[in-house]
Amino acid sequence: MKRLAFWLALVLCPLAFGQEIPAPVTSSGSDQDTKANSDSIVPAHLSREQIQEMVRQVAEKDDENDKRQRDYTYVERVEEHKLNGKGDVTSTETRTYDVLEIYSEQVRRLTAKNDKPLSAKDAAKEEEKIQKVIDKRKNESESQREKRLKQEEKDREEERRFVKEVADAYDFTLVGVETLDGRETYAIDAEPRPGFEPKSKEAKVLPKFRFRVWIDRIENQWVKLDAQCIDTVSFGWFLARIHKGSRINIDTTRINDEVWLPRHIAVHVDVRVALVKNFDVDQDITYKDYKKFRAASKIVGMEEVK
């Protein structure tokens, strides 16, 4: 899973450029829902420093979740709605994927479009894509492998630095204690902290978002996230802009009593591309059928799989 940073770097950015990566939206709920949630909140007390430390611990545990997710296969369903200027849906498309781990590389195999199985031709293309990944890794030289692993570790370290900056980028307020799926969570609001100076390039976007996060009181794992864009975010020398009001909501779930993985993601993104074309996109993504690899499992060629 794309870690705590996923909601910024790996969801909103890819949508701006039209890439095919989970992304989404729905608001956090109606006024009536919000009132119901408020009624369920029990007062609690945590200092600003305690909350900051909790957020740092959450970031570290999210890194562990990312690693453990690689031990699982699962099904991902993406439902995308394109909207016109009035907010009316102009088109809807769904895509369903099997998400696999092949030679430590996560691969998404398309299995259905608009909830219908792929044609024989399209299915063959997906199998060919998987086989190319297998062949590439099987024929990888030792020097190529070493170079790849170094780059992957560098990328992970950059992601870790980005996530850790979240604790310094915001002023946190404890809203209270709320029960989600039978577990008590701290509901915490985060507002951009005045004077925050980002250490990484990616962290420059943090002041442009506010969010509420729900953190499991026992395990210090983030359970739910509701983030909103509060200022225009530009990419690629104004090649694309994500406008104020874009929103993302992520729900996770506890799997096998060992890891927290995504269950549902919803996003609304208002994007202008090349300063010319404006479009709104709603995406709703669900994750299911998490299955852990057997200890003795291995990746083999497609013919053996069949």
C-alpha positions, -999 to +999 in steps of 0.1 A: +000+000+000+011+035-006+018+046+030+007+077+048+022+098+020+001+079-005-028+103-002-006+131-015+022+118-036+008+087-051-029+095-055-035+131-063-004+135-085-010+105-107-046+117-112-034+150-124-015+133-152-041+108-160-021+078-148-038+046-137-033+044-100-059+040-072-072+072-064-105+088-052-140+105-029-164+111-011-168+137+014-165+127+051-203+126+052-234+147+055-240+172+083-262+146+100-235+120+098-210+145+112-234+152+141-238+115+148-200+111+149-196+140+173-222+125+196-201+093+198-169+111+207-157+107+243-135+135+258-098+126+261-066+145+268-033+145+249-007+173+248+006+186+214+039+169+220+022+136+228+002+138+195+033+146+175+051+116+190+021+095+182+021+106+146+058+098+143+051+063+156+022+059+132+046+068+103+071+041+114+043+015+117+029+025+083+064+016+069+060-018+084+025-022+069+039-014+035+065-041+038+040-067+051+015-059+024+040-075+000+032-108+016-004-105+003-023-108-029-057-091-032-084-078-055-087-041-063-118-026-080-116+010-094-148+028-102-142+061-120-168+088-127-160+118-149-181+149-142-190+180-162-188+216-149-222+212-132-211+181-113-232+157-134-217+123-143-208+122-180-192+087-180-185+058-157-159+031-160-149+002-137-117-018-137-109-049-116-073-061-109-056-090-093-026-075-074+004-098-073+039-098-060+064-110-085+101-111-076+095-083-050+077-062-076+040-054-072+021-061-104-016-053-112-033-077-137-065-064-152-092-090-150-124-072-158-137-040-174-171-026-164-176-057-143-173-080-173-144-104-179-117-094-204-119-106-240-095-134-249-073-109-267-071-085-238-066-113-213-037-126-234-021-091-233-023-091-195-007-126-193+020-114-216+027-084-193+031-106-163+054-130-182+076-100-193+081-091-156+090-127-147+114-130-177+130-096-168+137-106-132+148-141-141+174-128-165+186-100-143+223-099-138+238-095-103+250-060-111+215-051-124+199-065-093+222-046-070+216-014-088+178-019-087+178-027-050+199+004-042+174+026-061+145+009-044+160+016-010+168+052-020+131+057-030+119+041+003+142+063+023+128+094+005+093+083+012+102+077+049+116+112+052+085+127+036+061+109+060+082+119+090+078+155+081+041+153+086+046+155+124+063+188+120+042+203+093+009+205+113-007+218+144-027+189+158-058+190+179-074+160+196-111+160+188-118+130+211-121+093+211-143+076+185-152+039+180-146+026+145-154-010+137-156-018+174-121-003+182-114+029+200-095+055+180-082+090+186-098+115+162-072+141+155-074+173+133-043+186+115-040+222+103-009+235+085+016+249+109+026+285+102+063+289+095+068+252+086+100+248+065+100+216+045+132+196+043+123+176+012+109+188-021+078+166-018+069+181+016+063+215+001+028+204-007+019+196+029+008+232+038-018+229+010-037+202+028-056+198+061-069+165+074-085+145+101-069+112+110-083+084+133-055+065+151-061+031+169-055+037+206-040+003+213-018-003+182-010+033+172-020+025+136-039+050+115-074+036+107-090+063+086-079+095+069-100+124+055-078+150+037-088+181+018-068+204-005-071+240+007-049+257-019-040+251-055-012+226-061+008+229-093+029+203-109+055+203-138+059+241-142+021+246-143+015+216-166-012+206-143-030+220-112-051+204-086-076+229-073-088+238-038-116+215-026-101+182-040-105+156-014-095+120-004-108+096+021-091+064+031-103+035+053-081+006+064-088-027+081-068-051+103-058-083+085-047-115+102-041-096+134-008-085+120-012-057+095-034-028+086-043-026+049-066-004+027-102-014+025-117+016+007-105+048-009-126+076-023-113+107-040-127+138-057-101+157-078-106+190-097-078+192-122-067+217-149-042+202-174-018+224-194-038+255-180-065+247-206-087+217-199-106+215-166-121+182-155-135+167-123-129+130-115-145+109-088-129+075-081-140+049-056-117+020-049-124-011-029-099-038-018-108-073-008-098-110-007-065-104+010-046-137+009-012-143+024+015-162+005+023-196+018+058-198+032+069-222+005+053-203-024+073-193-054+068-174-087+068-196-118+062-191-155+026-186-168+024-221-184+031-237-150+005-215-134-021-227-160 
